């Protein structure tokens, strides 16, 4: 399968948001946050601008034949722990439903790991909702280990 990876552009926002809200787990979160699905609302545009302006963040889209079929965000985190190991955090990994189980997610994660190496990271980490048991098996098949328990605290109402 011929895939291309590139940095997202402003005009990709509707396709990225559609991938995010098209996922049942994410859709419930988006509805709970009061988000609209009918295009790129100003809050998505502001978030895109912040990501795009930050050199430690990359919002990536994956295309097949000019169609956006996947997305992910990479955040590069410098640190002092683990002998000053840099980390890459992979977030919001989504593959369009017709392209799932066709190697797109695997290609995306392999690309993300290589990109992390290029950026000098020693560790690639991610979190995955506890409800995503298929995703957990997928990440394990790539060599990721469930080494930590994650915690989140919502600080806005």
Secondary structure, DSSP 8 states (H G I E B T S, - for coil): ---EEEE--GGGHHHHHHHHHTSHHHHHHHHHTT---SS--HHHHHHHHHHHH-TTEEEEEEEETTEEEEEEEEEEE--SHHHH--EEEEEEEEE-GGGTTTTHHHHHHHHHHHHHHHTT-SEEEE---TT-HHHHHHHHHTT----S---------
